[in-house]
């Protein structure tokens, strides 16, 4: 999760906010979306593991 956040922050610094979909800036936007997606998927995985542990204890 830390690597996903670091990738997101790094790519946010690489985006040209005046024209975000041109050149290297478009790659940075794709990187932001990819790392944000990875973070959300890892968060969902952690939450599902917690729920599974609580159900197992019952």
VEXZAZA-888299 format. One record per residue (C-alpha): residue number from 1; x, y, z; residue in three letters. Coordinates in pm, whole numbers, plus 32768, in hexadecimal, padded with zeros to 4 digits. Example, Ala and Ser with C-alpha at 12.3 -4.5 7.8 and 13.67 -1.06 7.14 Angstrom:
% residues 2
> n_px_py_pz_res
> 1_84CE_7E3E_830C_ALA .
> 2_8557_7F96_82CA_SER .
% end
This chain:
% residues 58
> n_px_py_pz_res
> 1_8000_8000_8000_UNK .
> 2_8122_80E6_8049_UNK .
> 3_81B4_80A9_7EEF_UNK .
> 4_8064_80F2_7E4D_UNK .
> 5_804A_823A_7F0A_UNK .
> 6_81B1_8294_7EB4_UNK .
> 7_8170_824C_7D44_UNK .
> 8_8037_831F_7D4B_UNK .
> 9_80E6_8445_7DEE_UNK .
> 10_820F_842F_7D04_UNK .
> 11_8131_8427_7BD0_UNK .
> 12_8063_854A_7C51_UNK .
> 13_81A0_861A_7C54_UNK .
> 14_81E6_85BB_7AE9_UNK .
> 15_8096_862F_7A5F_UNK .
> 16_8093_8771_7997_UNK .
> 17_7F50_8806_7A1E_UNK .
> 18_7F32_88FF_78FE_UNK .
> 19_7F0E_87E0_7802_UNK .
> 20_7EFB_8691_78B9_UNK .
> 21_7EB8_85B1_778C_UNK .
> 22_7FE4_8607_76B2_UNK .
> 23_8139_855E_76AB_UNK .
> 24_81D3_84DA_77EA_UNK .
> 25_80BE_8575_78B2_UNK .
> 26_7FC4_847A_7828_UNK .
> 27_80A4_835F_789E_UNK .
> 28_80A9_83FF_79F7_UNK .
> 29_7F2C_8415_79FA_UNK .
> 30_7F17_82A3_79A1_UNK .
> 31_8013_825A_7AB6_UNK .
> 32_7F41_831A_7BB2_UNK .
> 33_7E0A_8257_7B52_UNK .
> 34_7EC4_810B_7B5B_UNK .
> 35_7F60_8148_7CB0_UNK .
> 36_7E18_81C9_7D3D_UNK .
> 37_7D6C_808E_7CBE_UNK .
> 38_7E7A_7FB4_7D5A_UNK .
> 39_7E50_806A_7EA5_UNK .
> 40_7CD7_8037_7EA3_UNK .
> 41_7CF8_7EC7_7E4A_UNK .
> 42_7DEF_7E92_7F65_UNK .
> 43_7D07_7F49_8054_UNK .
> 44_7BE5_7E69_7FEE_UNK .
> 45_7CC3_7D37_801F_UNK .
> 46_7D25_7DA5_817D_UNK .
> 47_7BBB_7DE8_81DE_UNK .
> 48_7B46_7C98_8158_UNK .
> 49_7C5A_7BE7_821D_UNK .
> 50_7BE6_7C96_835C_UNK .
> 51_7A7D_7C2F_831D_UNK .
> 52_7AE9_7AC9_82DB_UNK .
> 53_7BAC_7AC0_8423_UNK .
> 54_7A83_7B48_84E8_UNK .
> 55_799A_7A47_844C_UNK .
> 56_7A92_7933_8495_UNK .
> 57_7A9E_7991_8607_UNK .
> 58_7925_7966_8627_UNK .
% end
